[in-house]
Amino acid sequence: MQRKQYTLEFKQQVLREVHEVGNAAQVARRHSLTPKMVYNWMERSKHHDWQTTSPEAKKVASYIASYAEFKELETENDKLKKILGDKDLEIAILRDMLKKPS
């Protein structure tokens, strides 16, 4: 079974319809496509748009991190919180040592 190649114009038209209608599955059925294919096109277009957007426009637009990026940031945040907690504990111990008479 050979894969069908869709033109960029067709993909953009489908994505515009999805944006207008708000239901990717419905638009996919209308064009005899699988919803998964349309969702993949949507994901790819998001990343492509972000990469080709000028830096000035990025300052105004909001960036939504992908799931992997979010998880990576969450992990890094947890590590930093642990380090901060350790340093706070260290400081508290040193302060207690300074208060105690020798």
N, C-alpha and C positions, 0 to 999 in steps of 0.2 A: 504494500500500500504506500503510495507516494504522498508526501506532505504537500499541502497547497500553500503557495506563497501569496501573501496579501500585500498590496501596495501600501506605501506609507500614507497616501491620501485616504485610502479606505479605512485604515486604522485610525487616523485622525478624525474622520467623519464619525466612526463608531464611538470614539471617546467623547466627542462633542455631544453626541446623542445621550450617552450615559450621564454626562454632566447635566444636561438639560432635564432628562427624565428622572435621574436619581436611582435607577434600578438597572444594574448591569445585566442581570439574568434576563430581564424582559427584552432589552436591546439585543442581547445575544440570540435569543429565540427568533426575534424579528429578522435577523441576518443569517440564520441557520449556523450559528457558531456555538461553541461550548462556552458556558459562563467562565470556566477556568481560563480559557484563552483570553477572554476580555479582561478578566482580573489581572492576568499577567501583563497585558498591554498597559493597563492602568499603572501598575507598579513600575514598569520600565519607563513609562512616560514621565512619572514623577522624578525619577533619578536623572533622566536625560534633561528635563527642564532645569533642575537645580544645577547641573553641571554647565549648561550653556547660558545660564542667566548671568548678566553683568553684575559685578560687585556692588554697584550702586543700588540695583534693584534688590539684592539680597539683604541690604541693610533695612529695607522697608518690609520685606516679606518675612514671615515667620518660618522657621525650619522645624520640621517634625522629624525627630530621630527615628531610625528604623528600630525594629525589635532588638536586633543584635547590638546596635549601638547603645540602645537604652540599657540592656543587660550589662554591657561592658562598663558604662558609666555608673550603674548601680553597684557593681562589684568594686570599682575603684573608690566610690564613695564610702562603702563599708570598710575598706582597708584604711582609708584616711581617718574615719571615725575611730577605729581601733587604735591607730597610732596616736591620735589626739587624746584618747582616754588614758593610754599608757603615760603620755607626757604629763597629763594633769595629775595622775597618781604619783609620779616621780616628784613633781613640784610640791605636792602636799606632804610627802615624806620628808623632803629637804626642809620645808618650813617647820615641821614638827621637830626635826633635829636641831634647828637653830633656836627654837624656843626652850628646849630642855637645857638645864644647867649641866655643865660638865662635871 
